[in-house]
Amino acid sequence: MKEMQQLFPSIDGNEQQRNDFLGYVSELVSKLDELKDPKKLSLGEMPDYTKDYYEQVMNQAMIPENGVAIQELIDQLIELAKGQRYINSNYVANAVPLPNIPSLLGNLLMVLTNGNGLWDVEGAAPALAEVKITSMLSKMIGYNPEKSGGYTTWGGQGAVFNSLRLAITRQFPESNKEGIPNNLYCFCSELSHYSLYKSVEATGIGINNMIRVKVNDDHSMNIDDLKEKIEAVIANGGIPLYILATMGTTDTFGIDSIKEIKEVAMKLEDEHNLKPIYIHADSAMGGMYTFFNDYDFAQNPLDFEPRVCDTLSNFQSKFKFIHLADSMVFDFHKLGQTPYISSLFLVKNKSDLVNVDLDSSETPYIGNRGYGSYHTSYTLECSRMGSSITILASLLGLGIEGYQRLLANYILVNHHFRDSLKESFSNVAVTNEVSPITTFRFYQDEVVWEKEKNGELTIDEIREINDYNDGFAELIGIERDVVYFGNTKKQRLILPKGSEKRIPIYAHKFFSISPYTTVEEVERYIGFLKDHMNMYEKQPVLM
Ligand SMILES: *Cc1c(COP(=O)(O)O)cnc(C)c1O
């Protein structure tokens, strides 16, 4: 077994095994560094994804009879990393983070100690970190930390699923035995993430019972439409169970007014004698901006530009009410710049968890021992990675101010990008409000965005503009190794002239997500678009 032991860390902290391990880590990091090139997005060459690329991979894949030496293993791992995109200043596509160093250290501690977040006896470190971050972030958003609860889970989508489970069991505590009634309804904005779509499917509520609410011009949920749609459900004998308030839509950062949603819900509950409708704030995208909830924009201690302050104080006016939600989420692996998966699901009243908790007789391995006082048998996971340590490390390493600087820079860069975009192109329209994301749309001739929005264009005209943008997205996508812009095929819905049905519009996305995405880089992004537009105007890609 001596030989096998060499493949494991020491148990006594001896110097030789430590140095061996640090040597491997150092070599891995050095070789990875050799692949980095600030002018390119990928580590090494992007793979040539020929038609049979994965077929060849499958044919060659075999477990070795004997383990390879660590040196060779490192080389093979580095081969694997080749072609992987690396988040430097060339990436402006989606909310994909470059994990910060404090979070990487936290993550390393997590894997080195391999605690299980399920139970403090098996995971003292993750349990402690989880209790800390739950309290820290509850205080940040205005939940009472003595009443709130929280746990790390499988992403923003996991938070939606978990919240729906709480919504069902809060109204129907027996549903875990009896199943759910067939007249439950959920409401979400038509621009909400598909997380709820999957969750209504998986809980058995059914996609037909997920009602999409129209949005306003700023991509937030239209409250009158919400009210009408809930009333219609009630009139037909349905039970309004759950409202998903998106705080930061994925493509355009629309922020639903949770205050108005809560008011409507309470009014209807009162009028129709309903049980409280559960509200989950889907703040996977926007939640980090609660770090400005206490920022004093009059004093402006961090000296942000006035227009950055305007944008941020507009966010503040909405995020300061997030505590009205029954639950919310922090997706640190989006704007919080930590590795996957680090998402904290926060619940306003931890008593809501009681209905989904397992009876201790159902958890014979752990739940009925006298030792250990932290046992999360209410999570859908059994074993849980200790990503609370990753999150805690990031919070400690950056602090509120560090996060404010990062998050404000995303906004600043977007202001500059928009200015420059509009100056450089006569055929572009910016199609969303200022946020970490700019969506924009090109036109072959004159810019007709206002007309499009006002329903003055026919379906065919809108589709032609969509195709024009689709072609351009294809063209710039070929060189995504140089600058990688995002795009979306449903930025919002608009009503064509003479039509009953709204159709989605395509837009390009500039997403400022990295500390390396700075104002100084903006001209390069614009230059890239200009070069390609010149090519495109000469020879549009035929779709
Ligand atoms: C990204 C996103 C999700 C899903 O989050 P994951 O962490 O990827 O599971 C849910 N809702 C919104 C609004 C998002 O932007």
The ligand as an SDF file (V2000), in Angstrom:
LIG
                    3D

 15 15  0  0  0  0  0  0  0  0999 V2000
  -28.4180   31.9720  -14.9450 C   0  0  0  0  0  0  0  0  0  0  0  0
  -29.7630   32.1240  -14.4580 C   0  0  0  0  0  0  0  0  0  0  0  0
  -30.4190   31.0580  -13.8360 C   0  0  0  0  0  0  0  0  0  0  0  0
  -29.7800   29.6980  -13.7290 C   0  0  0  0  0  0  0  0  0  0  0  0
  -28.6790   29.7510  -12.8830 O   0  0  0  0  0  0  0  0  0  0  0  0
  -27.6290   28.5450  -12.8410 P   0  0  0  0  0  0  0  0  0  0  0  0
  -26.6980   28.9650  -11.7480 O   0  0  0  0  0  0  0  0  0  0  0  0
  -26.9860   28.5070  -14.1820 O   0  0  0  0  0  0  0  0  0  0  0  0
  -28.3710   27.3160  -12.5240 O   0  0  0  0  0  0  0  0  0  0  0  0
  -31.6780   31.2720  -13.3340 C   0  0  0  0  0  0  0  0  0  0  0  0
  -32.2690   32.4710  -13.4530 N   0  0  0  0  0  0  0  0  0  0  0  0
  -31.6780   33.5290  -14.0550 C   0  0  0  0  0  0  0  0  0  0  0  0
  -32.3980   34.8350  -14.1290 C   0  0  0  0  0  0  0  0  0  0  0  0
  -30.3970   33.3840  -14.5810 C   0  0  0  0  0  0  0  0  0  0  0  0
  -29.8220   34.4200  -15.2060 O   0  0  0  0  0  0  0  0  0  0  0  0
  1  2  1  0
  2  3  1  0
  2 14  2  0
  3  4  1  0
  3 10  2  0
  4  5  1  0
  5  6  1  0
  6  7  2  0
  6  8  1  0
  6  9  1  0
 10 11  1  0
 11 12  2  0
 12 13  1  0
 12 14  1  0
 14 15  1  0
M  END
$$$$
